[in-house]
């Protein structure tokens, strides 16, 4: 097994209503995505935040490596679905990238590389994750 470079422990004692916390760190109130409280987070939001942050950090690494001082934006949409045959939930995830001054083809090349390098993207089943690119200006308003 390879060496661990960082470790964090997250604890949930309350299920979907209550809080989730990082040991010796932050605590976040949580609730169902169907709840009316906008000040509570849910698993869909955590997944989206993790993927958006990981992908954009990886994109920025690739751009720096390739000596391109460009801005990028990643937007992640997480949809909750139910499999009617098994009556179980699943997520469909759409990650959209925009990079200033790059063509859509160049942006897609960067996104595909980032997907193979980003640890969060590596964990996701590719049957449930889609990639999309748009002009940077479309996401940066």
The first five atom37 places (N, CA, C, CB, O) and aatype in JSON, in Angstrom:
{
  "aatype": [20, 20, 20, 20, 20, 20, 20, 20, 20, 20, 20, 20, 20, 20, 20, 20, 20, 20, 20, 20, 20, 20, 20, 20, 20, 20, 20, 20, 20, 20, 20, 20, 20, 20, 20, 20, 20, 20, 20, 20, 20, 20, 20, 20, 20, 20, 20, 20, 20, 20, 20, 20, 20, 20, 20, 20, 20, 20, 20, 20, 20, 20, 20, 20, 20, 20, 20, 20, 20, 20, 20, 20, 20, 20, 20, 20, 20, 20, 20, 20, 20, 20, 20, 20, 20, 20, 20, 20, 20, 20, 20, 20, 20, 20, 20, 20, 20, 20, 20, 20, 20, 20, 20, 20, 20, 20, 20, 20, 20, 20, 20, 20, 20, 20, 20, 20, 20, 20, 20, 20, 20, 20, 20, 20, 20, 20, 20, 20, 20, 20, 20, 20, 20, 20, 20, 20, 20, 20, 20, 20, 20],
  "atom_mask": [
    [1, 1, 1, 1, 1],
    [1, 1, 1, 1, 1],
    [1, 1, 1, 1, 1],
    [1, 1, 1, 1, 1],
    [1, 1, 1, 1, 1],
    [1, 1, 1, 1, 1],
    [1, 1, 1, 1, 1],
    [1, 1, 1, 1, 1],
    [1, 1, 1, 1, 1],
    [1, 1, 1, 1, 1],
    [1, 1, 1, 1, 1],
    [1, 1, 1, 1, 1],
    [1, 1, 1, 1, 1],
    [1, 1, 1, 1, 1],
    [1, 1, 1, 1, 1],
    [1, 1, 1, 1, 1],
    [1, 1, 1, 1, 1],
    [1, 1, 1, 1, 1],
    [1, 1, 1, 1, 1],
    [1, 1, 1, 1, 1],
    [1, 1, 1, 1, 1],
    [1, 1, 1, 1, 1],
    [1, 1, 1, 1, 1],
    [1, 1, 1, 1, 1],
    [1, 1, 1, 1, 1],
    [1, 1, 1, 1, 1],
    [1, 1, 1, 1, 1],
    [1, 1, 1, 1, 1],
    [1, 1, 1, 1, 1],
    [1, 1, 1, 1, 1],
    [1, 1, 1, 1, 1],
    [1, 1, 1, 1, 1],
    [1, 1, 1, 1, 1],
    [1, 1, 1, 1, 1],
    [1, 1, 1, 1, 1],
    [1, 1, 1, 1, 1],
    [1, 1, 1, 1, 1],
    [1, 1, 1, 1, 1],
    [1, 1, 1, 1, 1],
    [1, 1, 1, 1, 1],
    [1, 1, 1, 1, 1],
    [1, 1, 1, 1, 1],
    [1, 1, 1, 1, 1],
    [1, 1, 1, 1, 1],
    [1, 1, 1, 1, 1],
    [1, 1, 1, 1, 1],
    [1, 1, 1, 1, 1],
    [1, 1, 1, 1, 1],
    [1, 1, 1, 1, 1],
    [1, 1, 1, 1, 1],
    [1, 1, 1, 1, 1],
    [1, 1, 1, 1, 1],
    [1, 1, 1, 1, 1],
    [1, 1, 1, 1, 1],
    [1, 1, 1, 1, 1],
    [1, 1, 1, 1, 1],
    [1, 1, 1, 1, 1],
    [1, 1, 1, 1, 1],
    [1, 1, 1, 1, 1],
    [1, 1, 1, 1, 1],
    [1, 1, 1, 1, 1],
    [1, 1, 1, 1, 1],
    [1, 1, 1, 1, 1],
    [1, 1, 1, 1, 1],
    [1, 1, 1, 1, 1],
    [1, 1, 1, 1, 1],
    [1, 1, 1, 1, 1],
    [1, 1, 1, 1, 1],
    [1, 1, 1, 1, 1],
    [1, 1, 1, 1, 1],
    [1, 1, 1, 1, 1],
    [1, 1, 1, 1, 1],
    [1, 1, 1, 1, 1],
    [1, 1, 1, 1, 1],
    [1, 1, 1, 1, 1],
    [1, 1, 1, 1, 1],
    [1, 1, 1, 1, 1],
    [1, 1, 1, 1, 1],
    [1, 1, 1, 1, 1],
    [1, 1, 1, 1, 1],
    [1, 1, 1, 1, 1],
    [1, 1, 1, 1, 1],
    [1, 1, 1, 1, 1],
    [1, 1, 1, 1, 1],
    [1, 1, 1, 1, 1],
    [1, 1, 1, 1, 1],
    [1, 1, 1, 1, 1],
    [1, 1, 1, 1, 1],
    [1, 1, 1, 1, 1],
    [1, 1, 1, 1, 1],
    [1, 1, 1, 1, 1],
    [1, 1, 1, 1, 1],
    [1, 1, 1, 1, 1],
    [1, 1, 1, 1, 1],
    [1, 1, 1, 1, 1],
    [1, 1, 1, 1, 1],
    [1, 1, 1, 1, 1],
    [1, 1, 1, 1, 1],
    [1, 1, 1, 1, 1],
    [1, 1, 1, 1, 1],
    [1, 1, 1, 1, 1],
    [1, 1, 1, 1, 1],
    [1, 1, 1, 1, 1],
    [1, 1, 1, 1, 1],
    [1, 1, 1, 1, 1],
    [1, 1, 1, 1, 1],
    [1, 1, 1, 1, 1],
    [1, 1, 1, 1, 1],
    [1, 1, 1, 1, 1],
    [1, 1, 1, 1, 1],
    [1, 1, 1, 1, 1],
    [1, 1, 1, 1, 1],
    [1, 1, 1, 1, 1],
    [1, 1, 1, 1, 1],
    [1, 1, 1, 1, 1],
    [1, 1, 1, 1, 1],
    [1, 1, 1, 1, 1],
    [1, 1, 1, 1, 1],
    [1, 1, 1, 1, 1],
    [1, 1, 1, 1, 1],
    [1, 1, 1, 1, 1],
    [1, 1, 1, 1, 1],
    [1, 1, 1, 1, 1],
    [1, 1, 1, 1, 1],
    [1, 1, 1, 1, 1],
    [1, 1, 1, 1, 1],
    [1, 1, 1, 1, 1],
    [1, 1, 1, 1, 1],
    [1, 1, 1, 1, 1],
    [1, 1, 1, 1, 1],
    [1, 1, 1, 1, 1],
    [1, 1, 1, 1, 1],
    [1, 1, 1, 1, 1],
    [1, 1, 1, 1, 1],
    [1, 1, 1, 1, 1],
    [1, 1, 1, 1, 1],
    [1, 1, 1, 1, 1],
    [1, 1, 1, 1, 1],
    [1, 1, 1, 1, 1],
    [1, 1, 1, 1, 1],
    [1, 1, 1, 1, 1]
  ],
  "atom_positions": [
    [[0.84, -1.18, 0.0], [0.0, 0.0, 0.0], [0.88, 1.24, 0.0], [-0.95, 0.0, 1.21], [1.95, 1.25, 0.61]],
    [[0.43, 2.28, -0.68], [1.24, 3.49, -0.78], [1.16, 4.34, 0.49], [0.8, 4.31, -1.98], [0.27, 4.15, 1.32]],
    [[2.09, 5.25, 0.62], [2.16, 6.14, 1.77], [1.01, 7.14, 1.74], [3.51, 6.87, 1.8], [0.71, 7.71, 0.69]],
    [[0.37, 7.36, 2.88], [-0.67, 8.37, 3.0], [-0.01, 9.73, 3.22], [-1.65, 8.03, 4.17], [0.84, 9.87, 4.09]],
    [[-0.41, 10.73, 2.43], [0.14, 12.07, 2.55], [-0.74, 12.98, 3.39], [0.35, 12.67, 1.19], [-0.3, 14.03, 3.85]],
    [[-1.98, 12.59, 3.58], [-2.91, 13.38, 4.38], [-4.04, 12.46, 4.8], [-3.44, 14.62, 3.59], [-4.46, 11.58, 4.06]],
    [[-4.54, 12.69, 6.01], [-5.68, 11.92, 6.49], [-6.59, 12.83, 7.27], [-5.22, 10.72, 7.36], [-6.13, 13.7, 8.02]],
    [[-7.88, 12.64, 7.11], [-8.86, 13.36, 7.9], [-9.92, 12.36, 8.34], [-9.49, 14.54, 7.1], [-10.17, 11.36, 7.67]],
    [[-10.54, 12.64, 9.47], [-11.61, 11.77, 9.96], [-12.87, 12.6, 10.11], [-11.22, 11.1, 11.32], [-12.88, 13.63, 10.78]],
    [[-13.93, 12.13, 9.49], [-15.22, 12.79, 9.53], [-16.18, 11.87, 10.27], [-15.74, 13.15, 8.1], [-16.19, 10.66, 10.02]],
    [[-17.0, 12.43, 11.17], [-17.9, 11.64, 11.99], [-19.33, 12.13, 11.8], [-17.5, 11.7, 13.47], [-19.6, 13.33, 11.81]],
    [[-20.23, 11.18, 11.64], [-21.66, 11.46, 11.61], [-22.32, 10.54, 12.61], [-22.27, 11.28, 10.18], [-22.28, 9.31, 12.46]],
    [[-22.94, 11.11, 13.63], [-23.64, 10.33, 14.65], [-25.15, 10.48, 14.53], [-23.19, 10.74, 16.03], [-25.9, 9.81, 15.24]],
    [[-25.6, 11.36, 13.64], [-27.01, 11.74, 13.6], [-27.76, 11.28, 12.36], [-27.11, 13.21, 13.69], [-28.96, 11.54, 12.25]],
    [[-27.11, 10.6, 11.44], [-27.79, 10.27, 10.18], [-27.92, 11.5, 9.32], [-29.17, 9.66, 10.45], [-26.95, 12.23, 9.12]],
    [[-29.12, 11.73, 8.8], [-29.32, 12.84, 7.86], [-29.79, 14.13, 8.53], [-30.31, 12.44, 6.81], [-29.83, 15.17, 7.88]],
    [[-30.14, 14.07, 9.78], [-30.61, 15.28, 10.48], [-29.74, 15.49, 11.71], [-32.12, 15.15, 10.88], [-29.77, 14.69, 12.65]],
    [[-28.98, 16.56, 11.71], [-28.12, 16.84, 12.85], [-26.87, 17.55, 12.4], [-27.76, 15.58, 13.58], [-26.92, 18.67, 11.89]],
    [[-25.72, 16.89, 12.61], [-24.47, 17.49, 12.19], [-23.48, 16.41, 11.77], [-23.88, 18.35, 13.32], [-23.6, 15.24, 12.15]],
    [[-22.54, 16.84, 11.0], [-21.39, 16.02, 10.64], [-20.17, 16.87, 10.99], [-21.4, 15.59, 9.09], [-20.18, 18.09, 10.82]],
    [[-19.12, 16.22, 11.49], [-17.98, 17.03, 11.89], [-16.66, 16.35, 11.55], [-18.04, 17.33, 13.37], [-16.58, 15.13, 11.38]],
    [[-15.64, 17.19, 11.45], [-14.27, 16.75, 11.28], [-13.67, 16.67, 12.67], [-13.45, 17.7, 10.33], [-13.77, 17.62, 13.44]],
    [[-13.05, 15.56, 13.0], [-12.41, 15.41, 14.3], [-11.38, 16.54, 14.45], [-11.73, 14.0, 14.45], [-10.52, 16.72, 13.59]],
    [[-11.5, 17.28, 15.54], [-10.64, 18.45, 15.78], [-10.76, 19.52, 14.69], [-9.19, 18.02, 15.9], [-9.79, 20.2, 14.37]],
    [[-11.96, 19.64, 14.13], [-12.16, 20.62, 13.06], [-13.58, 21.15, 13.03], [-11.82, 20.01, 11.72], [-14.23, 21.28, 14.06]],
    [[-14.04, 21.45, 11.84], [-15.34, 22.09, 11.66], [-16.5, 21.13, 11.9], [-15.43, 22.67, 10.28], [-16.36, 19.91, 11.81]],
    [[-17.64, 21.72, 12.2], [-18.89, 20.98, 12.35], [-19.9, 21.64, 11.43], [-19.39, 20.96, 13.85], [-20.01, 22.87, 11.39]],
    [[-20.65, 20.84, 10.69], [-21.6, 21.37, 9.71], [-22.98, 20.79, 9.98], [-21.14, 21.05, 8.26], [-23.13, 19.57, 10.07]],
    [[-24.0, 21.66, 10.11], [-25.36, 21.14, 10.26], [-25.82, 20.49, 8.96], [-26.33, 22.28, 10.68], [-25.56, 21.0, 7.87]],
    [[-26.51, 19.36, 9.08], [-26.97, 18.63, 7.9], [-28.46, 18.34, 7.99], [-26.17, 17.33, 7.73], [-29.04, 18.3, 9.07]],
    [[-29.04, 18.14, 6.82], [-30.44, 17.77, 6.75], [-30.69, 17.14, 5.39], [-31.36, 19.01, 6.98], [-29.82, 17.16, 4.52]],
    [[-31.85, 16.59, 5.23], [-32.26, 15.97, 3.97], [-32.28, 17.01, 2.84], [-33.65, 15.32, 4.12], [-32.54, 18.18, 3.09]],
    [[-32.0, 16.59, 1.63], [-32.11, 17.53, 0.5], [-33.55, 18.0, 0.29], [-31.58, 16.88, -0.78], [-33.78, 18.99, -0.4]],
    [[-34.49, 17.31, 0.88], [-35.9, 17.69, 0.76], [-36.35, 18.65, 1.86], [-36.77, 16.45, 0.8], [-37.47, 19.14, 1.83]],
    [[-35.46, 18.92, 2.82], [-35.79, 19.83, 3.91], [-35.85, 21.26, 3.38], [-34.76, 19.72, 5.06], [-35.22, 21.59, 2.38]],
    [[-36.58, 22.09, 4.06], [-36.75, 23.47, 3.62], [-35.66, 24.4, 4.14], [-38.1, 23.98, 4.05], [-35.61, 25.56, 3.74]],
    [[-34.8, 23.92, 5.04], [-33.74, 24.75, 5.62], [-32.6, 24.97, 4.63], [-33.21, 24.11, 6.91], [-31.99, 24.01, 4.17]],
    [[-32.33, 26.2, 4.31], [-31.24, 26.48, 3.38], [-29.9, 26.6, 4.09], [-31.52, 27.74, 2.6], [-28.86, 26.66, 3.43]],
    [[-29.89, 26.65, 5.43], [-28.64, 26.8, 6.16], [-28.03, 25.47, 6.58], [-28.87, 27.66, 7.37], [-27.06, 25.44, 7.34]],
    [[-28.6, 24.37, 6.1], [-28.07, 23.04, 6.39], [-27.57, 22.41, 5.09], [-29.16, 22.14, 7.05], [-28.17, 22.59, 4.03]],
    [[-26.48, 21.69, 5.16], [-25.92, 21.02, 4.0], [-26.48, 19.61, 3.88], [-24.37, 20.98, 4.08], [-27.09, 19.09, 4.82]],
    [[-26.28, 18.99, 2.71], [-26.72, 17.62, 2.5], [-25.65, 16.86, 1.71], [-28.08, 17.58, 1.75], [-24.72, 17.48, 1.2]],
    [[-25.77, 15.54, 1.61], [-24.74, 14.75, 0.93], [-24.5, 15.18, -0.53], [-25.11, 13.3, 0.96], [-23.37, 15.16, -1.01]],
    [[-25.56, 15.57, -1.22], [-25.4, 16.01, -2.6], [-24.49, 17.23, -2.68], [-26.77, 16.33, -3.22], [-23.64, 17.33, -3.57]],
    [[-24.67, 18.15, -1.75], [-23.84, 19.35, -1.74], [-22.4, 19.03, -1.38], [-24.41, 20.37, -0.76], [-21.47, 19.58, -1.97]],
    [[-22.2, 18.15, -0.4], [-20.83, 17.76, -0.04], [-20.12, 17.12, -1.23], [-20.84, 16.79, 1.16], [-18.96, 17.42, -1.51]],
    [[-20.82, 16.23, -1.93], [-20.23, 15.58, -3.09], [-19.88, 16.62, -4.16], [-21.18, 14.53, -3.67], [-18.78, 16.59, -4.72]],
    [[-20.81, 17.52, -4.44], [-20.56, 18.55, -5.44], [-19.4, 19.46, -5.07], [-21.8, 19.39, -5.64], [-18.57, 19.78, -5.92]],
    [[-19.33, 19.86, -3.8], [-18.23, 20.72, -3.36], [-16.89, 20.0, -3.45], [-18.47, 21.19, -1.92], [-15.9, 20.58, -3.89]],
    [[-16.87, 18.74, -3.05], [-15.62, 17.98, -3.1], [-15.14, 17.82, -4.54], [-15.8, 16.6, -2.46], [-13.96, 18.02, -4.82]],
    [[-16.05, 17.48, -5.44], [-15.66, 17.28, -6.83], [-15.26, 18.59, -7.49], [-16.79, 16.63, -7.62], [-14.25, 18.63, -8.19]],
    [[-16.02, 19.66, -7.28], [-15.69, 20.95, -7.88], [-14.32, 21.44, -7.42], [-16.76, 21.99, -7.54], [-13.52, 21.94, -8.23]],
    [[-14.05, 21.31, -6.13], [-12.77, 21.76, -5.58], [-11.62, 20.92, -6.09], [-12.81, 21.73, -4.06], [-10.58, 21.45, -6.5]],
    [[-11.79, 19.61, -6.08], [-10.74, 18.71, -6.53], [-10.45, 18.89, -8.02], [-11.12, 17.25, -6.24], [-9.29, 19.01, -8.42]],
    [[-11.5, 18.92, -8.83], [-11.3, 19.09, -10.27], [-10.64, 20.43, -10.59], [-12.63, 18.98, -11.02], [-9.7, 20.48, -11.38]],
    [[-11.13, 21.52, -9.99], [-10.55, 22.81, -10.34], [-9.13, 22.95, -9.84], [-11.41, 23.94, -9.77], [-8.3, 23.57, -10.5]],
    [[-8.82, 22.38, -8.67], [-7.44, 22.37, -8.2], [-6.54, 21.61, -9.16], [-7.34, 21.76, -6.79], [-5.42, 22.03, -9.44]],
    [[-7.04, 20.5, -9.67], [-6.28, 19.69, -10.62], [-6.12, 20.42, -11.95], [-6.96, 18.32, -10.83], [-5.05, 20.39, -12.55]],
    [[-7.18, 21.07, -12.4], [-7.1, 21.88, -13.63], [-6.05, 22.97, -13.47], [-8.49, 22.51, -13.97], [-5.24, 23.18, -14.37]],
    [[-6.06, 23.65, -12.32], [-5.07, 24.71, -12.09], [-3.65, 24.15, -12.08], [-5.35, 25.43, -10.77], [-2.73, 24.8, -12.58]],
    [[-3.46, 22.96, -11.53], [-2.15, 22.31, -11.57], [-1.72, 22.06, -13.01], [-2.18, 20.98, -10.77], [-0.58, 22.35, -13.38]],
    [[-2.62, 21.52, -13.82], [-2.3, 21.21, -15.23], [-1.95, 22.49, -15.98], [-3.49, 20.5, -15.92], [-0.98, 22.53, -16.74]],
    [[-2.74, 23.54, -15.77], [-2.47, 24.81, -16.46], [-1.11, 25.37, -16.06], [-3.57, 25.83, -16.16], [-0.35, 25.83, -16.91]],
    [[-0.79, 25.35, -14.77], [0.52, 25.84, -14.31], [1.64, 25.0, -14.88], [0.6, 25.84, -12.79], [2.66, 25.53, -15.33]],
    [[1.46, 23.69, -14.86], [2.47, 22.78, -15.4], [2.76, 23.1, -16.86], [2.02, 21.32, -15.26], [3.9, 23.06, -17.32]],
    [[1.69, 23.43, -17.59], [1.82, 23.73, -19.02], [2.08, 25.22, -19.28], [0.57, 23.3, -19.75], [1.97, 25.69, -20.41]],
    [[2.42, 25.94, -18.21], [2.8, 27.36, -18.28], [1.71, 28.24, -18.87], [4.07, 27.5, -19.09], [1.98, 29.14, -19.67]],
    [[0.46, 27.97, -18.46], [-0.67, 28.78, -18.88], [-1.25, 29.45, -17.64], [-1.75, 27.92, -19.62], [-1.78, 28.78, -16.75]],
    [[-1.15, 30.76, -17.58], [-1.67, 31.52, -16.45], [-3.11, 31.93, -16.77], [-0.78, 32.77, -16.15], [-3.38, 33.08, -17.12]],
    [[-4.02, 30.96, -16.65], [-5.42, 31.18, -17.02], [-6.34, 30.87, -15.85], [-5.8, 30.32, -18.25], [-6.02, 30.05, -14.99]],
    [[-7.48, 31.53, -15.83], [-8.48, 31.27, -14.81], [-9.4, 30.15, -15.27], [-9.3, 32.55, -14.49], [-9.62, 29.96, -16.47]],
    [[-9.94, 29.41, -14.3], [-10.86, 28.33, -14.61], [-12.0, 28.32, -13.61], [-10.14, 26.96, -14.62], [-11.86, 28.79, -12.48]],
    [[-13.13, 27.78, -14.04], [-14.29, 27.61, -13.17], [-14.84, 26.21, -13.4], [-15.38, 28.71, -13.45], [-15.0, 25.77, -14.54]],
    [[-15.14, 25.52, -12.3], [-15.82, 24.22, -12.38], [-17.16, 24.36, -11.68], [-14.95, 23.08, -11.73], [-17.26, 24.86, -10.56]],
    [[-18.19, 23.91, -12.37], [-19.53, 23.87, -11.8], [-19.98, 22.41, -11.8], [-20.54, 24.78, -12.6], [-19.91, 21.73, -12.82]],
    [[-20.44, 21.94, -10.65], [-20.89, 20.56, -10.53], [-22.37, 20.55, -10.18], [-20.06, 19.79, -9.46], [-22.82, 21.22, -9.25]],
    [[-23.13, 19.78, -10.94], [-24.54, 19.57, -10.68], [-24.73, 18.13, -10.23], [-25.42, 19.9, -11.94], [-24.29, 17.2, -10.9]],
    [[-25.38, 17.96, -9.08], [-25.64, 16.62, -8.56], [-27.15, 16.43, -8.52], [-25.0, 16.43, -7.13], [-27.86, 17.17, -7.84]],
    [[-27.63, 15.44, -9.24], [-29.05, 15.11, -9.27], [-29.27, 13.81, -8.51], [-29.56, 15.0, -10.72], [-28.55, 12.83, -8.7]],
    [[-30.28, 13.81, -7.66], [-30.68, 12.62, -6.92], [-31.8, 11.92, -7.68], [-31.12, 12.98, -5.47], [-32.81, 12.54, -8.01]],
    [[-31.62, 10.64, -7.95], [-32.61, 9.84, -8.69], [-32.98, 8.62, -7.85], [-32.06, 9.39, -10.08], [-32.32, 8.3, -6.86]],
    [[-34.04, 7.97, -8.25], [-34.4, 6.69, -7.63], [-34.47, 5.63, -8.72], [-35.76, 6.8, -6.85], [-35.08, 5.83, -9.77]],
    [[-33.83, 4.51, -8.46], [-33.9, 3.36, -9.36], [-35.22, 2.65, -9.06], [-32.66, 2.4, -9.18], [-35.39, 2.06, -7.99]],
    [[-36.13, 2.73, -9.99], [-37.48, 2.18, -9.76], [-37.47, 0.66, -9.54], [-38.38, 2.51, -10.94], [-38.32, 0.13, -8.83]],
    [[-36.51, -0.03, -10.15], [-36.49, -1.49, -10.0], [-36.01, -1.93, -8.62], [-35.59, -2.1, -11.07], [-36.46, -2.95, -8.1]],
    [[-35.1, -1.15, -8.02], [-34.56, -1.54, -6.7], [-35.05, -0.62, -5.58], [-33.05, -1.53, -6.74], [-34.84, -0.9, -4.4]],
    [[-35.7, 0.47, -5.96], [-36.18, 1.47, -4.98], [-35.03, 2.04, -4.14], [-37.24, 0.84, -4.05], [-35.2, 2.32, -2.96]],
    [[-33.88, 2.2, -4.78], [-32.72, 2.79, -4.12], [-32.33, 4.08, -4.83], [-31.53, 1.8, -4.08], [-32.56, 4.25, -6.03]],
    [[-31.75, 4.99, -4.06], [-31.3, 6.26, -4.62], [-29.94, 6.12, -5.29], [-31.23, 7.33, -3.53], [-29.15, 5.23, -4.97]],
    [[-29.69, 7.02, -6.25], [-28.36, 7.15, -6.83], [-28.19, 8.59, -7.31], [-28.15, 6.14, -8.01], [-29.17, 9.32, -7.5]],
    [[-26.94, 9.0, -7.51], [-26.63, 10.34, -7.99], [-26.22, 10.28, -9.44], [-25.52, 10.99, -7.15], [-25.53, 9.35, -9.87]],
    [[-26.63, 11.28, -10.2], [-26.05, 11.59, -11.51], [-25.3, 12.9, -11.33], [-27.14, 11.69, -12.66], [-25.86, 13.87, -10.81]],
    [[-24.06, 12.92, -11.76], [-23.19, 14.08, -11.54], [-22.74, 14.63, -12.88], [-21.97, 13.7, -10.66], [-22.3, 13.87, -13.75]],
    [[-22.84, 15.94, -13.04], [-22.37, 16.62, -14.24], [-21.32, 17.64, -13.81], [-23.54, 17.31, -15.01], [-21.62, 18.55, -13.03]],
    [[-20.11, 17.5, -14.31], [-19.03, 18.45, -14.04], [-18.8, 19.27, -15.3], [-17.72, 17.72, -13.59], [-18.53, 18.72, -16.37]],
    [[-18.9, 20.59, -15.18], [-18.73, 21.5, -16.31], [-17.54, 22.41, -16.03], [-20.02, 22.33, -16.56], [-17.43, 22.99, -14.95]],
    [[-16.66, 22.52, -17.02], [-15.44, 23.33, -16.89], [-15.41, 24.43, -17.93], [-14.2, 22.45, -17.03], [-15.78, 24.22, -19.09]],
    [[-14.98, 25.59, -17.51], [-14.68, 26.69, -18.41], [-13.29, 27.22, -18.09], [-15.74, 27.82, -18.28], [-12.96, 27.43, -16.93]],
    [[-12.48, 27.44, -19.11], [-11.14, 27.99, -18.94], [-11.01, 29.19, -19.86], [-10.02, 26.92, -19.24], [-11.26, 29.09, -21.07]],
    [[-10.63, 30.33, -19.3], [-10.54, 31.54, -20.1], [-9.54, 31.35, -21.25], [-10.13, 32.74, -19.22], [-8.48, 30.76, -21.07]],
    [[-9.9, 31.86, -22.41], [-9.03, 31.93, -23.59], [-8.78, 30.59, -24.29], [-7.72, 32.5, -23.21], [-8.1, 30.56, -25.31]],
    [[-9.31, 29.49, -23.78], [-9.1, 28.21, -24.46], [-10.34, 27.84, -25.27], [-8.77, 27.09, -23.44], [-11.46, 28.21, -24.92]],
    [[-10.11, 27.1, -26.35], [-11.23, 26.59, -27.14], [-11.93, 25.49, -26.35], [-10.74, 26.05, -28.53], [-11.4, 25.0, -25.36]],
    [[-13.11, 25.11, -26.8], [-13.83, 24.03, -26.13], [-13.06, 22.72, -26.22], [-15.21, 23.86, -26.74], [-13.05, 21.95, -25.26]],
    [[-12.43, 22.45, -27.37], [-11.63, 21.22, -27.52], [-10.44, 21.21, -26.55], [-11.13, 21.08, -28.97], [-10.17, 20.19, -25.92]],
    [[-9.74, 22.34, -26.45], [-8.6, 22.42, -25.52], [-9.08, 22.27, -24.08], [-7.85, 23.75, -25.7], [-8.42, 21.61, -23.27]],
    [[-10.21, 22.88, -23.75], [-10.76, 22.78, -22.41], [-11.13, 21.34, -22.08], [-11.98, 23.69, -22.27], [-10.89, 20.87, -20.97]],
    [[-11.71, 20.63, -23.05], [-12.08, 19.23, -22.82], [-10.84, 18.37, -22.61], [-12.9, 18.69, -24.0], [-10.86, 17.45, -21.79]],
    [[-9.77, 18.65, -23.32], [-8.52, 17.89, -23.11], [-8.03, 18.06, -21.68], [-7.42, 18.36, -24.1], [-7.63, 17.09, -21.04]],
    [[-8.07, 19.29, -21.18], [-7.64, 19.55, -19.8], [-8.58, 18.84, -18.82], [-7.61, 21.08, -19.51], [-8.12, 18.25, -17.84]],
    [[-9.89, 18.9, -19.07], [-10.85, 18.27, -18.17], [-10.68, 16.75, -18.14], [-12.27, 18.61, -18.59], [-10.77, 16.15, -17.07]],
    [[-10.43, 16.15, -19.28], [-10.24, 14.69, -19.3], [-9.0, 14.28, -18.53], [-10.14, 14.19, -20.74], [-9.0, 13.27, -17.83]],
    [[-7.92, 15.07, -18.65], [-6.73, 14.76, -17.85], [-7.01, 14.97, -16.37], [-5.54, 15.64, -18.3], [-6.62, 14.15, -15.53]],
    [[-7.69, 16.06, -16.04], [-8.0, 16.34, -14.64], [-8.85, 15.21, -14.04], [-8.74, 17.68, -14.51], [-8.64, 14.83, -12.88]],
    [[-9.78, 14.69, -14.81], [-10.63, 13.59, -14.32], [-9.78, 12.38, -13.93], [-11.67, 13.2, -15.38], [-10.1, 11.69, -12.96]],
    [[-8.72, 12.11, -14.68], [-7.88, 10.94, -14.38], [-6.94, 11.19, -13.2], [-7.07, 10.57, -15.6], [-6.4, 10.24, -12.64]],
    [[-6.75, 12.46, -12.82], [-5.81, 12.8, -11.74], [-6.5, 13.16, -10.43], [-4.95, 13.95, -12.18], [-5.91, 12.99, -9.36]],
    [[-7.72, 13.64, -10.49], [-8.44, 14.11, -9.3], [-8.91, 12.92, -8.47], [-9.65, 15.0, -9.72], [-9.66, 12.08, -8.98]],
    [[-8.5, 12.82, -7.21], [-8.89, 11.68, -6.38], [-10.4, 11.52, -6.2], [-8.25, 11.8, -5.03], [-10.9, 10.4, -6.13]],
    [[-11.13, 12.63, -6.14], [-12.58, 12.53, -5.97], [-13.21, 11.95, -7.24], [-13.19, 13.92, -5.65], [-14.07, 11.07, -7.16]],
    [[-12.79, 12.44, -8.39], [-13.33, 11.92, -9.67], [-13.01, 10.44, -9.84], [-12.77, 12.72, -10.86], [-13.82, 9.68, -10.38]],
    [[-11.84, 10.02, -9.38], [-11.45, 8.61, -9.48], [-12.4, 7.7, -8.71], [-10.04, 8.42, -8.97], [-12.59, 6.54, -9.07]],
    [[-13.01, 8.23, -7.64], [-13.9, 7.42, -6.82], [-15.29, 7.25, -7.43], [-14.04, 8.04, -5.45], [-16.02, 6.33, -7.06]],
    [[-15.64, 8.11, -8.36], [-17.0, 8.09, -8.9], [-17.14, 7.12, -10.06], [-17.4, 9.48, -9.34], [-16.25, 7.01, -10.9]],
    [[-18.24, 6.42, -10.1], [-18.57, 5.5, -11.18], [-18.84, 6.31, -12.44], [-19.81, 4.6, -10.81], [-19.72, 7.17, -12.45]],
    [[-18.09, 6.05, -13.48], [-18.2, 6.84, -14.71], [-19.56, 6.68, -15.39], [-17.1, 6.45, -15.69], [-19.91, 7.48, -16.25]],
    [[-20.33, 5.66, -15.01], [-21.68, 5.52, -15.54], [-22.62, 6.59, -14.98], [-22.23, 4.14, -15.22], [-23.68, 6.84, -15.54]],
    [[-22.21, 7.22, -13.89], [-23.05, 8.22, -13.23], [-22.44, 9.61, -13.24], [-23.32, 7.8, -11.82], [-22.96, 10.52, -12.6]],
    [[-21.32, 9.79, -13.96], [-20.68, 11.1, -14.04], [-20.46, 11.48, -15.48], [-19.35, 11.11, -13.27], [-19.96, 10.69, -16.28]],
    [[-20.84, 12.71, -15.82], [-20.66, 13.24, -17.17], [-19.77, 14.48, -17.1], [-22.03, 13.58, -17.84], [-19.75, 15.19, -16.1]],
    [[-19.05, 14.71, -18.18], [-18.18, 15.89, -18.29], [-18.7, 16.8, -19.38], [-16.72, 15.47, -18.59], [-19.21, 16.35, -20.41]],
    [[-18.58, 18.1, -19.15], [-19.04, 19.09, -20.12], [-18.09, 20.28, -20.06], [-20.51, 19.53, -19.83], [-17.51, 20.58, -19.02]],
    [[-17.94, 20.95, -21.19], [-17.15, 22.18, -21.23], [-17.98, 23.28, -21.86], [-15.83, 21.97, -22.01], [-18.81, 23.05, -22.73]],
    [[-17.72, 24.49, -21.39], [-18.35, 25.69, -21.95], [-17.31, 26.79, -21.98], [-19.61, 26.12, -21.11], [-16.23, 26.64, -21.4]],
    [[-17.63, 27.87, -22.63], [-16.75, 29.03, -22.6], [-16.68, 29.54, -21.15], [-17.26, 30.16, -23.57], [-17.68, 29.51, -20.43]],
    [[-15.53, 29.99, -20.76], [-15.28, 30.47, -19.39], [-16.32, 31.51, -18.98], [-13.87, 31.06, -19.28], [-16.8, 31.5, -17.84]],
    [[-16.67, 32.4, -19.88], [-17.59, 33.5, -19.58], [-18.98, 32.99, -19.19], [-17.7, 34.43, -20.78], [-19.7, 33.67, -18.46]],
    [[-19.36, 31.82, -19.66], [-20.67, 31.29, -19.33], [-20.8, 30.87, -17.87], [-20.97, 30.11, -20.22], [-21.9, 30.86, -17.31]],
    [[-19.68, 30.53, -17.25], [-19.69, 30.12, -15.85], [-19.22, 31.22, -14.92], [-18.83, 28.91, -15.66], [-19.4, 31.13, -13.7]],
    [[-18.63, 32.24, -15.45], [-18.02, 33.27, -14.63], [-18.83, 34.57, -14.67], [-16.58, 33.53, -15.09], [-18.32, 35.63, -15.02]],
    [[-20.1, 34.46, -14.31], [-20.93, 35.67, -14.3], [-21.28, 36.11, -12.91], [-22.19, 35.46, -15.09], [-21.97, 37.12, -12.74]]
  ]
}
